[in-house]
Amino acid sequence: MAGSLPAQGVEVRTLRSETLIVLALSLGASGVSALISFIGSLTKPGGLKEQAATLNGSYAPGRPWLDLAWQLFGIASALVPVVLVAHLLMREGAGMRAIGFDRTRPWPDLGRGALVAAGIGSAGLAFYLAARAGGANLTVVPEALPDVWWKYPVLILSAVQNSVLEEVIVVGYLLRRLDQLGWSPVAALVASSVLRGSYHLYQGIGGFIGNMVMGAVFVLLYRRWGRVGPLVVAHALLDIVAFVGYALLAGRVGWLPTA
């Protein structure tokens, strides 16, 4: 299984420090930010469902070209931790192929990813609607971009960025390092799943629980396939449908909550 062998010539203390640094520069910091945001939501009057969590918002309203530059900068800079992970794995002598993020099996990755997205997508939407109706979730606004020509390309790029960042770091890299540090498979699964849930806590308790369950499923699939490629595909498809679907349907169908 990819990621189960110890890194040759690298001290355990170094691996532990490296892992903490990668998380502090990426999704670990996002988890702390989401926790603070969630606590702030609890202090506001009204229930959680009366509040909104907006993704993919406009950085420079009224100035579309400057806004586009900020959008692209945000997407590119968010992927820097993935570049760092690639560097660390190459220095180890393994490279991204060790976690199954390469082009050696494109069609199986695409097929498996599409199947996973189809299975999780409908269940995830139903869980979100139920959690919001029960007051355990904020209203998630997947996009609030102006109606300009680059809106949908940016939403798709944002979805791909999210999927690459999360699956490479929270599944492939983190599990590889935890295996090398001697963690049990169950403990590693819990750590990865809780981390995934933590940086979605800004959405509410429903976002935390739903993403934690999804994280556990993704860890099990990674253990079975030894590749994050299908998980990146699945996550990208889920986010593309969420972002683009919201842009097309918000205000046009009654069952989709809006801010």
C-alpha positions in Angstrom: 0.0 0.0 0.0 1.4 3.4 -1.0 2.6 5.4 2.0 3.0 2.4 4.4 6.8 2.3 4.3 9.0 4.5 6.5 11.0 7.3 4.8 14.6 6.2 4.6 17.1 8.3 6.4 14.5 10.7 7.8 14.1 11.0 11.6 10.7 10.6 13.2 11.0 14.0 14.8 11.7 15.5 11.4 8.7 13.8 9.8 6.5 15.0 12.7 7.6 18.6 12.4 7.3 18.5 8.7 3.7 17.3 8.9 2.7 19.9 11.4 4.3 22.7 9.3 2.4 21.5 6.1 -0.9 21.5 8.0 -0.2 24.9 9.7 0.4 26.4 6.2 -2.8 24.9 4.8 -5.9 23.0 6.1 -4.9 22.9 9.7 -5.0 26.7 9.8 -8.3 26.6 7.9 -9.6 24.3 10.7 -8.7 26.9 13.3 -10.2 29.7 11.2 -13.4 27.7 10.7 -13.7 27.0 14.5 -13.4 30.8 15.2 -16.0 31.5 12.6 -18.4 28.9 14.0 -18.1 30.3 17.5 -18.8 33.8 16.1 -21.9 32.4 14.4 -23.2 31.1 17.7 -22.9 34.5 19.3 -25.1 36.2 16.7 -28.9 36.5 17.2 -31.1 34.0 15.4 -30.4 30.4 14.5 -27.6 29.1 12.3 -29.9 28.7 9.3 -30.6 32.4 9.4 -26.9 33.1 8.7 -25.0 32.5 5.5 -21.5 31.1 4.7 -20.4 32.5 1.3 -17.9 30.8 -0.9 -16.3 32.2 -4.1 -17.2 35.8 -3.4 -16.2 38.8 -5.3 -13.0 40.5 -4.1 -13.4 43.8 -6.1 -17.0 44.5 -6.8 -17.6 46.6 -9.8 -14.1 46.1 -11.2 -14.3 42.7 -13.1 -10.7 42.6 -14.4 -9.2 43.3 -11.0 -11.6 40.8 -9.5 -10.5 38.2 -12.0 -6.9 38.8 -11.1 -7.7 38.4 -7.4 -9.7 35.2 -8.1 -6.8 33.6 -10.1 -4.3 34.7 -7.5 -6.3 33.2 -4.7 -6.6 29.9 -6.6 -2.9 29.7 -7.4 -1.7 30.7 -3.9 -4.0 28.1 -2.3 -2.1 25.4 -4.2 1.3 26.3 -2.9 1.0 23.8 0.0 0.5 21.1 -2.7 3.7 22.2 -4.4 5.4 21.9 -1.0 4.1 18.4 -0.5 5.4 17.4 -4.0 8.8 18.8 -3.1 8.9 16.9 0.2 7.9 13.7 -1.5 10.4 14.1 -4.2 13.1 14.8 -1.7 12.1 11.6 0.0 12.7 9.8 -3.3 9.0 8.9 -3.7 7.3 11.7 -5.6 3.6 12.2 -6.1 3.3 8.8 -7.6 3.6 7.4 -4.1 0.2 8.7 -3.2 -1.4 8.0 -6.6 -1.5 11.6 -7.9 -0.1 11.1 -11.4 -1.2 10.4 -15.0 -0.5 6.7 -15.0 -4.1 5.6 -14.7 -6.3 8.4 -16.0 -9.3 6.5 -17.1 -9.7 4.3 -14.0 -9.3 7.4 -11.9 -12.0 9.3 -13.9 -14.4 6.3 -13.8 -14.0 5.6 -10.1 -14.2 9.3 -9.3 -17.4 9.8 -11.2 -19.0 6.8 -9.5 -18.0 8.1 -6.0 -19.3 11.6 -6.9 -22.6 10.1 -8.0 -23.0 8.1 -4.8 -22.0 10.9 -2.4 -23.6 13.9 -4.2 -27.3 13.2 -3.7 -26.8 11.9 -0.1 -24.7 15.0 0.7 -27.3 17.4 -0.6 -30.1 15.6 1.3 -28.0 15.8 4.5 -27.3 19.5 4.0 -30.9 20.3 3.5 -31.9 18.3 6.6 -29.2 19.8 8.7 -30.1 23.3 7.7 -33.8 22.7 8.3 -32.9 21.3 11.8 -30.9 24.4 12.6 -27.5 22.7 12.6 -26.2 24.4 9.6 -25.7 27.9 8.1 -27.1 28.6 4.7 -24.2 27.8 2.3 -23.9 30.2 -0.6 -21.5 28.4 -3.0 -20.9 31.4 -5.2 -21.5 35.2 -5.1 -19.6 36.3 -8.2 -20.8 39.0 -10.6 -22.4 37.9 -13.9 -19.3 38.2 -16.1 -17.8 36.1 -18.8 -15.2 34.5 -16.5 -17.6 33.5 -13.8 -18.1 29.8 -14.7 -14.4 29.1 -15.6 -13.3 30.6 -12.3 -15.9 28.4 -10.4 -14.6 25.3 -12.1 -11.0 26.3 -11.4 -11.9 26.9 -7.7 -13.6 23.4 -7.5 -10.5 21.8 -9.0 -8.2 23.7 -6.6 -10.3 22.6 -3.6 -10.2 19.0 -4.6 -6.4 18.9 -5.3 -5.5 20.7 -2.1 -7.8 18.6 0.2 -7.2 15.2 -1.2 -3.4 15.5 -1.7 -2.9 16.9 1.8 -5.7 15.4 4.0 -5.6 11.9 2.4 -2.5 11.1 0.4 0.2 13.1 2.3 -1.2 12.9 5.8 -1.9 9.2 5.7 1.6 8.5 4.3 3.2 10.5 7.1 1.0 9.0 9.8 1.8 5.5 8.5 5.5 6.3 8.6 5.1 7.7 12.2 3.6 4.4 13.3 0.0 5.4 13.7 -2.6 2.6 13.4 -4.9 2.7 10.3 -7.9 3.4 12.6 -6.2 6.4 14.3 -5.0 7.7 10.9 -8.6 7.5 9.6 -9.9 9.4 12.6 -7.3 12.1 12.3 -7.9 12.6 8.6 -11.7 12.6 8.9 -11.7 15.0 11.9 -9.3 17.3 10.1 -11.6 17.4 7.0 -14.6 18.1 9.2 -12.8 20.8 11.2 -12.2 23.2 8.2 -15.9 22.9 7.2 -17.1 23.8 10.7 -17.7 27.4 9.5 -20.8 25.8 7.8 -22.1 24.6 11.2 -22.4 21.2 12.9 -23.9 19.6 9.8 -20.9 20.7 7.7 -18.6 19.2 10.3 -20.3 15.9 10.6 -21.1 15.5 6.9 -17.6 16.2 5.8 -16.1 14.0 8.5 -18.2 11.0 7.2 -17.1 11.8 3.7 -13.5 11.9 4.9 -13.8 8.4 6.4 -15.2 7.1 3.2 -12.4 8.7 1.2 -9.8 7.2 3.5 -11.2 3.7 3.1 -11.3 4.2 -0.7 -7.7 5.4 -0.7 -6.6 2.4 1.4 -8.3 0.1 -1.1 -7.0 1.8 -4.3 -3.8 3.3 -3.1 -4.5 6.5 -5.2 -5.8 9.9 -4.5 -6.5 10.4 -8.2 -10.1 9.1 -8.1 -10.8 11.2 -4.9 -9.6 14.3 -6.6 -11.9 13.6 -9.5 -14.8 12.9 -7.2 -14.3 16.0 -5.1 -13.9 18.2 -8.2 -17.1 16.9 -9.7 -19.0 17.4 -6.4 -17.8 21.0 -6.1 -18.3 21.8 -9.8 -21.9 20.7 -9.5 -22.4 22.6 -6.3 -20.8 25.9 -7.5 -22.2 25.9 -11.1 -25.5 24.4 -10.1 -26.1 27.1 -7.5 -25.2 29.8 -10.0 -27.7 28.4 -12.4 -30.5 27.5 -10.0 -30.4 30.0 -7.1 -33.6 31.9 -7.0 -35.2 29.7 -9.7 -36.1 26.7 -7.6 -37.8 26.7 -4.3 -35.9 23.8 -2.6 -32.5 25.5 -2.8 -31.8 27.8 0.2 -30.4 31.2 -0.6 -29.1 34.0 1.6 
